Amino acid sequence: MNIKVIASGSTGNCYRIDDGTTTLLLDAGIPFKSIQVGCDFRTSDICGCLVTHRHGDHAKAIPKMLERGIPIYGPAELKALYPKVNYLKALESHTIGTLRVLPFETQHDVECYGYQINSKETRERLLYVTDSAYIKYKFEGLTHLMVEANYSQEIIMDNARGNRIPAFLAERIIQTHMSIETTLQLLKANDMHRVRQIYLLHLSDGNSDAAKFKDLVQKQTGAEVYVY
């Protein structure tokens, strides 16, 4: 599976994946012009875009992409905002080219999906999860993970106590985003023997430690780890 991080974080999220035959975008939370640049102006190659939820940092480019004829897929709340979106029912598989997509519900403050993506071409299996306090499902046979590691519990609590961030904001982040501690629990709870690459996504600038997060995940899994 080829993975390109176009943008990651609270200012916008967008990722390009392909298995050599089918190309998908995961989220579209940046201007369409930036997506064009990130795809080397080959947006005609995109077979679809899986959007996790309706927040702007994941959905900003949807109107322009629909204008360009790029299929958008996502949960019911997203379709309610953009009627041309293809609704995906949680835990029901959907095929896009050579990729089989399984959406599942995550824990956010609006309806939000994660996606398991299987390639019929390469027999690889990717898990994409962002903007979720935790994941209640287990997965088998994963080869690639793209998973949120937004904050450290120790750092965010220290920032709240020191008034470097408002207490209400710290509480919202804790309730709606995944900490590195929870990410490590997720990795421990799932079958990791085939996993080759792990992408840690959506790190908070002030509440995370990229070098430490990478070291923790590498030591626990032995996989290649990339941090964004």
LODO-878198 format. One record per residue (C-alpha): residue number from 1; residue in one letter; chain; x, y, z. Coordinates in nm, 2 decimals. Layout:
<atoms>
k  r  c  X  Y  Z
NUM  A  A  X  Y  Z;
...
</atoms>
This chain:
<atoms>
k  r  c  X  Y  Z
1  M  A  0.00  0.00  0.00;
2  N  A  0.14  0.34  -0.10;
3  I  A  0.06  0.61  0.15;
4  K  A  0.11  0.99  0.12;
5  V  A  0.04  1.23  0.39;
6  I  A  -0.09  1.55  0.23;
7  A  A  -0.20  1.72  0.55;
8  S  A  -0.25  1.62  0.91;
9  G  A  -0.37  1.81  1.22;
10  S  A  -0.63  2.05  1.34;
11  T  A  -0.58  2.28  1.04;
12  G  A  -0.67  2.01  0.80;
13  N  A  -0.64  1.64  0.72;
14  C  A  -0.60  1.46  0.39;
15  Y  A  -0.42  1.14  0.29;
16  R  A  -0.37  0.97  -0.04;
17  I  A  -0.35  0.59  -0.06;
18  D  A  -0.32  0.34  -0.35;
19  D  A  -0.25  -0.02  -0.41;
20  G  A  -0.11  0.03  -0.76;
21  T  A  -0.45  0.00  -0.92;
22  T  A  -0.70  0.20  -0.72;
23  T  A  -0.64  0.55  -0.56;
24  L  A  -0.84  0.69  -0.27;
25  L  A  -0.82  1.00  -0.05;
26  L  A  -0.89  0.97  0.32;
27  D  A  -1.05  1.29  0.43;
28  A  A  -1.06  1.62  0.25;
29  G  A  -1.01  1.89  0.51;
30  I  A  -0.79  2.13  0.31;
31  P  A  -0.86  2.35  0.01;
32  F  A  -0.90  2.16  -0.32;
33  K  A  -0.60  2.34  -0.47;
34  S  A  -0.38  2.20  -0.19;
35  I  A  -0.52  1.85  -0.27;
36  Q  A  -0.43  1.90  -0.63;
37  V  A  -0.08  1.99  -0.54;
38  G  A  -0.06  1.69  -0.30;
39  C  A  -0.17  1.46  -0.58;
40  D  A  0.08  1.61  -0.83;
41  F  A  -0.23  1.75  -1.02;
42  R  A  -0.35  1.40  -1.10;
43  T  A  -0.68  1.42  -0.93;
44  S  A  -0.84  1.24  -1.22;
45  D  A  -0.68  0.93  -1.08;
46  I  A  -0.88  0.95  -0.76;
47  C  A  -1.15  0.68  -0.75;
48  G  A  -1.31  0.82  -0.43;
49  C  A  -1.27  1.00  -0.10;
50  L  A  -1.36  0.84  0.23;
51  V  A  -1.45  1.11  0.48;
52  T  A  -1.47  1.04  0.85;
53  H  A  -1.71  1.32  0.96;
54  R  A  -1.85  1.66  0.89;
55  H  A  -1.60  1.89  1.07;
56  G  A  -1.42  2.13  0.84;
57  D  A  -1.07  2.00  0.90;
58  H  A  -1.19  1.67  0.75;
59  A  A  -1.45  1.79  0.50;
60  K  A  -1.36  2.14  0.37;
61  A  A  -1.30  2.04  0.01;
62  I  A  -1.61  1.82  -0.04;
63  P  A  -1.82  2.08  -0.24;
64  K  A  -1.53  2.14  -0.49;
65  M  A  -1.46  1.77  -0.52;
66  L  A  -1.82  1.69  -0.59;
67  E  A  -1.81  1.96  -0.86;
68  R  A  -1.52  1.78  -1.01;
69  G  A  -1.70  1.45  -1.01;
70  I  A  -1.49  1.28  -0.74;
71  P  A  -1.72  1.04  -0.54;
72  I  A  -1.74  1.11  -0.17;
73  Y  A  -1.83  0.84  0.09;
74  G  A  -1.91  0.88  0.45;
75  P  A  -2.17  0.86  0.74;
76  A  A  -2.53  0.98  0.74;
77  E  A  -2.46  1.32  0.90;
78  L  A  -2.22  1.40  0.61;
79  K  A  -2.48  1.30  0.35;
80  A  A  -2.73  1.52  0.53;
81  L  A  -2.50  1.82  0.47;
82  Y  A  -2.40  1.72  0.12;
83  P  A  -2.68  1.51  -0.05;
84  K  A  -2.45  1.39  -0.33;
85  V  A  -2.23  1.20  -0.08;
86  N  A  -2.25  0.82  -0.10;
87  Y  A  -2.38  0.70  0.24;
88  L  A  -2.19  0.40  0.39;
89  K  A  -2.36  0.20  0.66;
90  A  A  -2.13  0.11  0.95;
91  L  A  -2.00  -0.25  0.94;
92  E  A  -2.12  -0.31  0.58;
93  S  A  -1.84  -0.36  0.32;
94  H  A  -1.83  -0.15  0.00;
95  T  A  -1.60  -0.21  -0.30;
96  I  A  -1.42  0.07  -0.48;
97  G  A  -1.21  -0.07  -0.76;
98  T  A  -0.97  -0.32  -0.61;
99  L  A  -1.02  -0.19  -0.25;
100  R  A  -1.28  -0.32  -0.01;
101  V  A  -1.39  -0.07  0.25;
102  L  A  -1.54  -0.15  0.59;
103  P  A  -1.66  0.16  0.78;
104  F  A  -1.70  0.14  1.16;
105  E  A  -1.82  0.39  1.42;
106  T  A  -1.57  0.58  1.64;
107  Q  A  -1.61  0.79  1.95;
108  H  A  -1.62  1.17  1.87;
109  D  A  -1.87  1.45  1.93;
110  V  A  -2.04  1.41  1.60;
111  E  A  -2.11  1.09  1.39;
112  C  A  -1.76  0.97  1.29;
113  Y  A  -1.62  0.67  1.10;
114  G  A  -1.30  0.48  1.09;
115  Y  A  -1.22  0.27  0.79;
116  Q  A  -1.06  -0.07  0.74;
117  I  A  -0.94  -0.10  0.38;
118  N  A  -0.84  -0.43  0.21;
119  S  A  -0.66  -0.45  -0.12;
120  K  A  -0.76  -0.74  -0.35;
121  E  A  -0.45  -0.65  -0.55;
122  T  A  -0.18  -0.67  -0.28;
123  R  A  -0.36  -0.86  0.00;
124  E  A  -0.27  -0.58  0.23;
125  R  A  -0.50  -0.44  0.50;
126  L  A  -0.50  -0.08  0.62;
127  L  A  -0.67  0.07  0.93;
128  Y  A  -0.75  0.44  0.93;
129  V  A  -0.87  0.60  1.26;
130  T  A  -0.87  0.97  1.36;
131  D  A  -1.08  1.19  1.59;
132  S  A  -1.19  0.92  1.83;
133  A  A  -1.14  0.89  2.21;
134  Y  A  -1.10  0.51  2.17;
135  I  A  -1.19  0.22  1.94;
136  K  A  -1.42  -0.06  2.06;
137  Y  A  -1.34  -0.30  1.78;
138  K  A  -1.05  -0.54  1.73;
139  F  A  -0.89  -0.61  1.39;
140  E  A  -0.69  -0.90  1.24;
141  G  A  -0.44  -0.92  0.96;
142  L  A  -0.35  -0.55  0.95;
143  T  A  -0.04  -0.45  0.75;
144  H  A  -0.06  -0.07  0.78;
145  L  A  -0.21  0.16  1.04;
146  M  A  -0.29  0.53  1.02;
147  V  A  -0.40  0.61  1.37;
148  E  A  -0.45  0.92  1.58;
149  A  A  -0.21  1.00  1.86;
150  N  A  -0.33  1.35  1.94;
151  Y  A  -0.19  1.41  2.29;
152  S  A  -0.01  1.28  2.60;
153  Q  A  -0.23  1.26  2.91;
154  E  A  0.06  1.38  3.12;
155  I  A  0.13  1.68  2.90;
156  I  A  -0.23  1.79  2.85;
157  M  A  -0.30  1.78  3.22;
158  D  A  0.01  1.97  3.30;
159  N  A  -0.09  2.23  3.04;
160  A  A  -0.43  2.26  3.19;
161  R  A  -0.30  2.30  3.55;
162  G  A  -0.05  2.56  3.43;
163  N  A  -0.33  2.75  3.24;
164  R  A  -0.15  2.71  2.91;
165  I  A  -0.47  2.58  2.77;
166  P  A  -0.83  2.63  2.91;
167  A  A  -0.96  2.35  3.12;
168  F  A  -1.27  2.31  2.90;
169  L  A  -1.06  2.27  2.59;
170  A  A  -0.84  2.00  2.76;
171  E  A  -1.17  1.82  2.86;
172  R  A  -1.30  1.83  2.51;
173  I  A  -0.98  1.70  2.36;
174  I  A  -0.97  1.41  2.61;
175  Q  A  -1.34  1.32  2.54;
176  T  A  -1.30  1.33  2.16;
177  H  A  -0.95  1.25  2.06;
178  M  A  -0.71  0.96  2.11;
179  S  A  -0.41  0.99  2.35;
180  I  A  -0.08  0.82  2.28;
181  E  A  -0.16  0.60  2.59;
182  T  A  -0.49  0.48  2.42;
183  T  A  -0.31  0.44  2.09;
184  L  A  -0.06  0.21  2.26;
185  Q  A  -0.35  0.01  2.41;
186  L  A  -0.51  -0.02  2.07;
187  L  A  -0.19  -0.15  1.92;
188  K  A  -0.14  -0.40  2.21;
189  A  A  -0.50  -0.53  2.18;
190  N  A  -0.48  -0.61  1.81;
191  D  A  -0.30  -0.86  1.59;
192  M  A  0.02  -0.68  1.49;
193  H  A  0.24  -0.96  1.35;
194  R  A  0.19  -0.85  0.98;
195  V  A  0.21  -0.48  1.04;
196  R  A  0.49  -0.31  0.85;
197  Q  A  0.41  0.06  0.88;
198  I  A  0.24  0.28  1.14;
199  Y  A  0.15  0.64  1.08;
200  L  A  0.08  0.85  1.39;
201  L  A  -0.16  1.13  1.29;
202  H  A  -0.32  1.45  1.41;
203  L  A  -0.06  1.53  1.68;
204  S  A  -0.14  1.84  1.89;
205  D  A  0.13  2.10  1.87;
206  G  A  0.13  2.18  2.24;
207  N  A  0.01  1.86  2.39;
208  S  A  0.23  1.59  2.23;
209  D  A  0.59  1.48  2.20;
210  A  A  0.66  1.35  1.85;
211  A  A  1.00  1.19  1.92;
212  K  A  0.87  1.02  2.23;
213  F  A  0.56  0.89  2.06;
214  K  A  0.76  0.75  1.78;
215  D  A  1.00  0.58  2.02;
216  L  A  0.72  0.43  2.23;
217  V  A  0.54  0.28  1.92;
218  Q  A  0.86  0.15  1.76;
219  K  A  0.96  -0.03  2.08;
220  Q  A  0.62  -0.18  2.13;
221  T  A  0.56  -0.30  1.77;
222  G  A  0.89  -0.31  1.58;
223  A  A  0.72  -0.15  1.28;
224  E  A  0.84  0.15  1.08;
225  V  A  0.68  0.45  1.24;
226  Y  A  0.61  0.79  1.09;
227  V  A  0.47  1.09  1.29;
228  Y  A  0.26  1.38  1.16;
</atoms>
